């Protein structure tokens, strides 16, 4: 029963946060000095008829509160509306662009987690040796190098030494898709490794000192079996939790990386939207990213309790 | 494990080297207008894309013939100044809120912490994007956006510190002497908790440099013709086929400074935090005593 109550409470919290943020974003965007009508008309000849037509189409003559309610109703019924600049349905634009973002997030999380676990276990097994200190300082270094500097150095390096490898811009088939997300994916994974590797290391070290490992040693179990079958099973839980939260957080960091690698994802769309004062796109994308972040962290919370039954969820 | 030669000291090789890098950046920022060899915004169409180490321009020139070294130094000024402003912003607003919430507790505290939870639920980069979308692009709005995104964590830290600190005996003594709450919070508790927070603030400077460079890189922060390291990086990115230094120089500088700030803050953390401070082993302690001649004196006294 505690589970159901907890889940309901969390879901309610997600709904409330989303609602509050939607309100905050909608109203505060209208504080911006640029009026929607200038954005909509853009560089077209501004005639009174055109102004009249757009004012009606985008409900600009209604009071703000009413505009918000209209917008919210549309969103709830699945219609994300039309953007100000291209006047295309936002839903289609998002569907066109979301594969890149999802691909990036999943690819980098899987790669980063696997790498981090391997590095962390290695460091923990070789604790106190030069391998451990080398790996630890490498991770400290990697965690301080900003992602975008790393991506730029990667671009510089690849364009100089592997000029045939195309990893920037749009894609037309699956092979190209993978080659586009490979480089940014690896860079995001490196950022993940820096944090997650340290978590794995400390978690493995505490497990390797646990009494049951001493028993295993006393029984004469070989070292690989001690490490991987026994210690790892217990050590992996906090690692997966942190990985889950970082997975959720990486939705935000794709914004930057997509912009750097000119990938057609929703992150780049958000930045362009902000630059052009394209309010409908900004509103919707902020909500999309926020909801995916909240839902992901919610799922991680639940999984945490499922994986480790000792944890009291509430 | 074997390296324990620099225990209990602040000036370890790491802190000295990283401190020197930070100092150079700060000096470049403070004396920018004296140090620049050329006007950083002066356009010279005759000398575009000069390579590094060419005559008169050590780092070469960019697309418009502007001297890169001068622009890097001026960029240091905007980048460092903005980073300090961001941290100052979060300290001036975040710390008092956290302290007051933690000291009084109760409904106000619960309410503000709930709001913080909501703000923390939004990834900080996304939050600054939202704020930029609201306030418009620009240097100051960028600083504000990042500062606001940093506030909740600072406030939470200050709050957790004061919650343990307010049970201390000296706080009770202050209360019994009839000091006002504000006096107790700001002139008695704050000096005791601020040292713990200093390491975090140092680290935040690194994060602030990166965040601001990110915004400028995306064209949402500082606006041309002014430049910080983020803008220079963006310019370099567009023109690196013509001149690689344009890209490499800001990238390397940002990397050096942020890594240095992180290592430096680690050093501060280790020095300040008594639980993390590496105390000398007994042998080293003995050696130190021997060196100072104290041990012999003590033995004589015995």
Interface residues (C-beta under 8 A of the other chain):
Chain A: X17 X20 X21 X24 X25 X28 X29 X31 X32 X33 X34 X128 X140 X141 X143 X144 X145 X146 X148 X149 X152 X153 X155 X156 X159 X249 X251 X252 X253 X255 X256 X259 X260 X270 X271 X273 X274 X275 X277 X282 X286 X289 X290 X293 X294 X297
Chain B: X1 X118 X121 X122 X123 X124 X125 X126 X129 X130 X132 X133 X134 X135 X136 X137 X206 X210 X213 X214 X217 X218 X219 X220 X233 X236 X237 X240 X244 X247 X248 X251 X254 X255 X258 X259 X261 X262 X263 X266
